[in-house]
Amino acid sequence: YALFDYDRAVGAAQKEQWAAAGETFKSLVTAHSDRPDVLYDAGVVAFKNEDFEQAKTLFESAAQHENTPRMLKEQAYFNKANTHVKLEQLK
């Protein structure tokens, strides 16, 4: 996939430029919805941008993808649970 775009998005996130990272990740998710790492990272950025519904969806997608490594799957479910806390959707 577009390695440059992914690197740019990650670089912006590392600098805590969450809005810029979010914009880049939106196009990456659209183009590479088959990449659980992209979905997960986009979820982290959505969470930081306080778009908790979007973060929840992205974490769920990353966790449910057939190619997701176990460790990433666990992190995705953990962070999805954090979105439920932020959204006050506790059962």
N, C-alpha and C positions, 0 to 999 in steps of 0.2 A: 504494500500500500504506500501511500504518499509519505515516505519516511520524513521528508522535510516538514510537512504539515504536522505530523505527530510530534516531532522534536520541538517545533515551534510552540505547540500547545503545552507540552510538558515543561518547556522552558518558562513560559508565562506562568504556569501553575507554581513552579519552584520559586518564582519571584513574587508569588501571591497576587498576581495580576489575574484575578479570577474571571472578570468579565471578558478579557481578551482570550483567555484559555477556553472559556465557555463557547465563544463564537467559533473558534477553530474546531473544537470538539463536535459541535453540531454538524458541521459538514463531514467530519471524519466518521461519525456514527451513521450518517446517511449512506456514505459510500462504503463503509466497512462494518456493517452490522453483523458480519460473520466472525468478527474478532472479539473474543471475550475480554482481552486486555484493553481494547479501545472502549468497550462498553463500561467496564469497571472504572477506568480513569475518567471517563466522561461523567460517571455517577459521582465520583469524588468532587469533581469541579462543580457539578450541579448542586451538590450538598453545600459546598463552600459559598455558592451564590444564593443559598437559601431557597433553592427551587426543589423542595423536598419531595414533591410528587414525581418530578422528573427523575430525581436521584433514585427514588424507590423503584421506578420502572427500569432504569438502567442497571441497578444492582441485581434486580430479579432476572433480567435478560442475561446478564453476565453469568449468574449462578446456574441458570437453566440450560445454557448452551452446551451442546454435547462435547465440545472440545475444551471445556474449561478445566484446567488443572485443579486438583483437590484443594490445594492451599488457597488459590484465588477464589474458588467456590465458597470456602469457609469465610473468607474476608468479605465477599459480596453479601452473603447472608447476614453476617454480623453488622455490616453497614446498613443493610436494608432494615434491620431491627432498629438501628439508630434513627432512621427516617421515620419509623412508626412512632418513636418517642417524640420527635420534634412535631409530628403531626397530631400528637395526642390520640393515636389510634391503638390504644392498648386494650388487650382482652385478658 
